[in-house]
Amino acid sequence: MEQQKWTTVVKSDSGINMDLKGLKNCRDLILLFVRRTFVAKYKQTVLGPAWAVIQPFFTTVVYSVFFGNIAGLGASGVPNFIFYLSGTIVWTLFANCLNETSHTFTGNAGILGKVYFPRLVMPISTAVSQFIGFFIQFTFMLIFMVYYLITDAGLKPNIYILMFPLVLIQLAILGMGFGMIISALTTKYRDLAMVVGFGVSLWSYCSPVAYDMFSRSQLAPGSTFYSIYMLNPVTPAINIFRYGFLGSGDVDWLFYGISWVTTAVVAVIGALMFSKSEKTFMDTV
């Protein structure tokens, strides 16, 4: 009689086991969850994926009118609309990765409690699905970029555009890392879920989304608060994105390196906390 050979063995383990080998074999499952996440987001909506453009468009209009024209916090040398649009879509990618990943355990308890697969599949697929909406928004931004380039409105795209994929990957990993930390903590402390949206909104005002930090004397290079402000890991990433596509601002490689170190640390801590919580979350969710 031929002996049966098992491809997967599920067993109790009190330690931390992220099952990276199993994760590698779940590429198709990740793609399936990516599709499910994107479709579910716009299902039963009249405008569907058009909301991916409508939301950043109106946010950009509000920023342009109130922060750019009334408060005078806009960019110098480039149109306010494209300046705010570029910052908004990059920030939205990060914020969506964080917000959506933070609900992994509480929002998917029904699936996670019935079938086994490497749990890291869920936050990874959630983060990857956010790129679909981002590229819809990015295409929208490129249309305005072409218009401003034709009208010679001061845009100066440069070689730093090549940093574009790296910036996006970093922000997705950073958002997913923070999201996994929050997801692990909310299995026991539900109050944290109530403040995530509020905290992310406050964070956006601590990042160069609604204003140009280089035109503010308090935040420009050499100022008192410059180093403190640049320790925000999102700030160098947004600056590189804007500088590459618009020629606005500057690039600080030291703080961008620190930003990547912060991203790596947050991602590792998030993965460890997530893997530890996955063993007991069904008892508390």
N, C-alpha and C positions, 0 to 999 in steps of 0.2 A: 504493500500500500504506500503510495507516494505521500511523503510528509508535507503538510501544508506550510507555506511560508507567508508570513504576514509582512505587509509593506508598512503598516503603521501600528504602533503599540501605544495605547493611551493608558497612563498609569499615574497614581498619586505621587506627587513630588512636593515636599515641603520647601525645597529651595526655589531658586529663580531659574526658570528654563524658558527661553524665548523661542525655542524650536525654530532656529534659523533655517535648518535644512528643510523642514516642512514648509516654511514660508517660501522658499525658493521654488518648491513644487506647486505653489498655489497661484501662479501667474494668471491662469484662466479665471480663477475665482475672484482675484482682485479686479480684473477687467469686468466681470459680471457685476460686482458690487459698485464699480465706478458707474456703469450704465444705470443700475438701479437707483443710485443716489441722485444722478442728474435728472433722470426721468421723473422720479418721485417729487423733486423740488418744483417742477413746473407742471405737474399733472393737474388737470382740472382748472388750469388758469387760462383765461381767454387769450392773452398775449404770448404765453409760453416763454421761450428763451429770450424774447424781446425784452423781458424784465432785466436781463443781464446788462443791457445797454441803458434802459430807462433810468434805473436807480443811480448809476454813476453820473449820468448826464445831468439829472436834476441836482445831485449833490454838487457837481462842478459849477452849475449855474449859481447856486446859493453861495458857494465859496467865492466865485468871481465877483458877485454883486456886493456881498457884505464884507468879506475879508479883503478882496482885491481893490474894489472901487471905493467903498465907504470907509473902511478902516485903514486902507493904504498899506496892506501887508502883502501885496502881490509881488511878483518877480520883476526884476529890472532887466530889460533887454529882450524879453519874450512876451507874447500875449498871455494874459492871465488865464484865459480859458484852457489852452493847451498845457500850461504849467500845472493848473489844478487837476486837470483830467489825468495827466500822467501820474501824479502822486496818488490820486484817488484809486485808480485801478490797481496799482501796486499794493497799496494799503489794504484794499478789499481782498486781494488774494491772501495776504497774511491773516487778516481778521477772520475770513471765512474758514480757513484751515484751523485756526484756533477754536472758533466758536463751534463748528460742526464736530470736530474731534472731541471736544470736551463732553459731548453727549453720547459717546460711544457705548458705555456700559448701560446707562439708563435708557437710551433710545433703542438699543438692540438686544435687550434682555430676552425677548421672546425667541430670537434666533440663537443667541449664545447659550441659552439654557437647554436647547434641544439637540444640537449637533456639534461635534468637535471639528475644529480646524484651528490653525494657528491664529490666536486672537489679534496679533498685530496686523492681520489682513484688513481688519475693519478701519483702524486709523489711517493706514497707508492708502486704502482705496478712497477713503473720504477726502484725504488731502489731494490725491491725484485727480479726483472728480472736479475739484475747484479750478483746475487748469482749463477746463472746457469753457466755463463762464469767462475766465480771464482772457482767453484768446478771442472770444467774441468782442469783449471790451477793447482789447488791443487793436483789433481790426478797425474798430470805430475810431480809436485814437489816430491810427495811421492815415485815415481819410482826412482828418483835420490837419495832420502834419503835412500831407501833400499840398493841401490848400495854402497853408502858411508858408511853405517853401516856394510855391509858385508866386505868391504875393510878396515875397521877400520881407517877411515879418520879423526877421532876426534870429531864426532857428539855425543852429550850427551843429548838425549831427557829426559825430566823429568816431574814431576807432574804438571808443569805449562801448559802442553798441555791441561789440563782441562779448562783453561781460553780461549781456542780457540773460542768457540761459542760466548762468551761475547765480545771478541775483535772484531769479525766480525759484531755483532749487533751494537756495538758502532760506528764503522767506517761508517756503512751504515746509521745510524741515523744522524751522524755528516755531512756526505756528502749530505744527503737529506735535512737537515736543511739549510745548506749554499745554496744548489740549490734552495730551495723555496724562500729564501731571494732574490737571484739574479733573479729568475723568476718573482717575484713581482715587482722588480725594473725595469726590462727590458721592462715591458709593457709601461713605460713612457720614459725610458732612454735607447734607443737601443744601444748606444755606449758601454754600459757595456757588452753586449753580445760579442763584438769584443775582449775584453781583458780577458774573462774568461779562455780560453785555455792557453793563455800566462801566466796568473796569477797562474794557477794550475801547470804549468811547473816550474815556479820559486819556488812555494811552495815545490815541490818535492826535490829541492836542499837545502831547509831549514829543511828537514826531513832526517832521517838516512836511505835513500834508496840506494844512490850511494857510501856510505862510512860507515865505522864503527866508530861511535862517541866515543866508549870506548877506541879505540887505538889512538885517537887524544888528545893530552895534553890540547888543548884549550877547549875541550868539555867534557872531562871525569869528573866524580864526584869530586867535590872539586875545579874545575877550575872556572875562572871568569865568563865564559859565560854559565856554565852548567844550572843554574836555568832559565836563559832567554830562552835557547834552549829547555828545557823540558816543558816550558809553551805552546809550540806548541802541541795542543791536539793529533796530529797524532803520535808524537814521542814515548810517553809511550806505545801506543798500538802496534806499530811495534816492540819495544823492548821486550814486553812480548811474542809476537808471536815467535820471533826469539829465545828468551831464552828457551821457552817451547819445541820447535822442534829441535833446534840445540845445545842448551846449551851455546850459544854465548851472551855475554853482561851481563846485570843485570836487575833487576826489582826495580823500585822506586815507592812504594805504595802511597806516598804522592802526587807525580805528576800524578800518574794514577787516583787518586781520583779527583784531580783538572781537569784532562782531562774529566772525566765523568760529572763534574759540568758544564764545558764549553759546552759539548755536549748537555746537558739538556737545558741550556739557549739558545743555538743556535737553537735547535729544536723547542722550544716554540715560540721564536721570529719569526722563519721562518713560523710556522703554522699560527700565528696571522697575519703576513704580507700577507701571501698567501690568507687567508680567506678574508681579507679586500680587496685585489686587485681583487678577483674573481667576485666581484659585478659590477666592472666598466671596466674590461680589454677589453671587446668586443668593447668599444668605442675608444680604443687607439691602439689595435693590428691590 
